[in-house]
């Protein structure tokens, strides 16, 4: 079974603040502008909805209102938060990560560490980093790279580049890992220079 990683560039704090914001205008704009997407998701999760899970719109409303939540169907709130990220942020190229199998995210993390980058981790997108008070869910996994973490990671990479230039020896990495690491650096470079901007990712 393969997994996918969806990654968005956005203002991290502003996005988290949408949870519990009670922004009825945003809620109506999504219902009016993206009704087909909501209906498509309801069709995909029709069995779960028949068993009591909230519809896509009901889950979105709960997220924006800060509750109430059904612990038994927490995945719907995770996907609702992902929808907010997709509608308010910019989708980032994810071809190195979608689809992926097995421990690929940890393999890429090892590649990042080999280049001295420890401030961020792609495997963090597998965990439940949803904002409070959203309930825990294993899928979708969610994580974020804050502006501070991104700045630190890029500084670590520059330090490694200087060391490689001085020694003439680069860490031995498989080509596909190098490509994935470069994609991660690309995500971070999109955020640099934009106050408050970082990356929020979802593994599903």
C-alpha positions in Angstrom: 0.0 0.0 0.0 1.4 3.4 -1.0 1.0 6.7 0.8 1.0 10.3 -0.4 2.4 13.5 1.0 0.6 16.8 0.3 2.5 20.0 1.2 1.4 23.6 1.4 3.1 26.9 1.6 1.2 29.3 3.9 1.2 31.5 7.0 1.4 28.9 9.6 0.0 30.9 12.6 -2.8 32.4 10.5 -3.8 28.9 9.2 -3.9 27.4 12.7 -6.0 30.4 13.8 -8.7 29.4 11.4 -9.5 26.5 13.8 -12.2 27.8 16.2 -12.3 31.2 14.3 -16.1 30.9 13.8 -15.6 32.5 10.4 -19.0 32.0 8.9 -18.0 33.9 5.7 -15.2 31.5 5.0 -17.4 28.6 5.7 -20.1 29.8 3.3 -17.5 30.7 0.6 -16.1 27.1 0.7 -19.6 25.6 0.6 -20.6 27.8 -2.4 -17.3 27.6 -4.3 -16.3 24.1 -3.6 -19.5 22.2 -3.3 -18.5 19.6 -5.9 -15.3 18.8 -4.0 -17.3 18.4 -0.8 -19.7 16.1 -2.5 -16.9 14.1 -4.1 -15.4 13.5 -0.6 -18.8 12.5 0.8 -19.1 9.9 -1.9 -15.7 8.6 -1.2 -16.4 8.3 2.6 -20.1 7.3 2.1 -19.7 4.1 4.1 -18.2 6.0 7.1 -20.9 8.7 6.9 -23.6 6.1 6.9 -22.0 4.8 10.1 -22.2 8.2 11.8 -19.1 10.1 10.5 -19.8 13.8 9.7 -20.0 14.9 6.1 -17.1 16.9 4.7 -19.0 20.2 5.3 -20.1 19.2 8.8 -16.5 18.4 9.7 -15.3 21.7 8.2 -18.0 23.5 10.2 -16.8 21.8 13.4 -13.2 22.7 12.7 -14.0 26.4 12.1 -16.3 26.5 15.1 -13.9 24.7 17.3 -16.2 21.7 17.9 -18.1 19.7 18.7 -16.1 16.7 17.5 -16.8 13.0 17.3 -13.7 11.1 18.5 -14.8 8.0 16.6 -14.5 9.8 13.3 -11.6 12.1 13.9 -10.1 11.5 10.4 -12.8 13.8 8.9 -11.6 16.7 10.9 -8.0 16.1 9.8 -9.2 16.1 6.2 -11.2 19.3 6.9 -8.1 21.0 8.2 -6.2 19.8 5.1 -9.0 21.4 3.0 -8.4 24.7 4.8 -4.7 24.5 4.0 -5.3 23.6 0.4 -7.7 26.6 -0.1 -5.7 29.2 1.8 -2.2 28.1 0.9 -0.2 27.2 -2.2 0.3 23.6 -3.2 4.0 22.6 -3.4 5.5 20.1 -5.9 5.5 16.7 -4.2 6.5 14.3 -7.0 9.4 12.9 -4.9 6.9 11.8 -2.2 3.7 10.9 -3.9 3.3 8.0 -4.1 5.8 6.6 -1.6 6.1 3.3 0.2 7.5 1.9 3.4 10.0 4.0 5.3 10.7 6.5 2.5 10.1 9.5 4.7 12.7 8.3 7.3 15.1 7.5 4.5 14.9 11.1 3.3 15.3 12.3 6.8 18.5 10.4 7.0 19.6 12.1 3.8 18.8 15.5 5.4 20.8 14.6 8.5 23.8 13.5 6.3 23.8 17.1 5.0 23.6 18.5 8.5 19.9 19.4 8.4 18.3 18.5 11.7 15.9 21.4 12.2 13.1 19.9 10.1 11.9 16.4 9.3 9.6 15.1 6.5 8.6 12.2 8.8 7.0 14.8 11.1 4.3 15.1 8.5 3.3 11.5 9.5 2.4 12.4 13.0 -0.7 14.0 14.5 0.3 17.7 14.6 -3.2 19.0 14.1 -4.0 22.2 16.0 -5.9 22.0 19.3 -8.7 21.2 19.9 -8.9 18.9 16.9 -8.9 15.2 18.1 -6.1 12.8 17.4 -6.1 10.9 14.2 -3.6 8.6 12.6 -4.7 9.4 9.1 -4.2 11.9 7.8 -0.9 12.6 9.5 0.0 16.3 9.8 3.0 18.3 10.7 4.4 21.8 10.1 7.7 23.5 9.5 7.6 26.9 11.2 9.5 29.9 9.8 12.1 29.5 12.6 12.7 25.9 11.8 13.0 26.6 8.1 15.6 29.4 8.7 17.6 27.1 10.9 17.5 24.3 8.4 18.7 26.5 5.6 21.5 27.8 7.8 22.5 24.2 8.5 22.6 23.4 4.8 24.7 26.4 4.0 27.2 25.3 6.7 27.4 21.9 5.2 28.0 23.4 1.7 30.9 25.4 3.1 32.4 22.3 4.7 32.0 20.3 1.5 33.7 23.1 -0.5 36.6 23.1 1.9 37.0 19.3 2.1 36.0 18.5 -1.5 33.9 15.5 -0.2 30.2 15.3 -0.3 28.1 12.8 1.8 27.4 9.7 -0.3 23.6 9.7 -1.0 21.5 7.8 -3.5 20.3 10.0 -6.4 16.7 9.6 -5.5 17.4 10.7 -2.0 19.3 13.7 -3.2 16.4 14.7 -5.4 14.0 14.4 -2.5 16.2 16.5 -0.3 16.5 19.1 -3.0 12.7 19.2 -3.2 12.5 19.8 0.6 15.0 22.6 0.2 12.9 24.1 -2.6 9.9 24.1 -0.3 11.8 26.0 2.4 13.2 28.5 -0.1 9.7 29.3 -1.2 8.9 30.3 2.4 12.1 32.4 3.1 11.5 36.1 2.9 7.8 35.8 3.5 7.0 36.8 7.1 5.2 34.0 9.0 5.2 31.6 6.1 6.1 28.0 6.5 5.1 24.6 5.4 2.2 22.3 6.5 2.2 18.8 5.2 -0.2 15.8 5.3 0.5 12.1 4.9 -2.4 10.0 3.9 
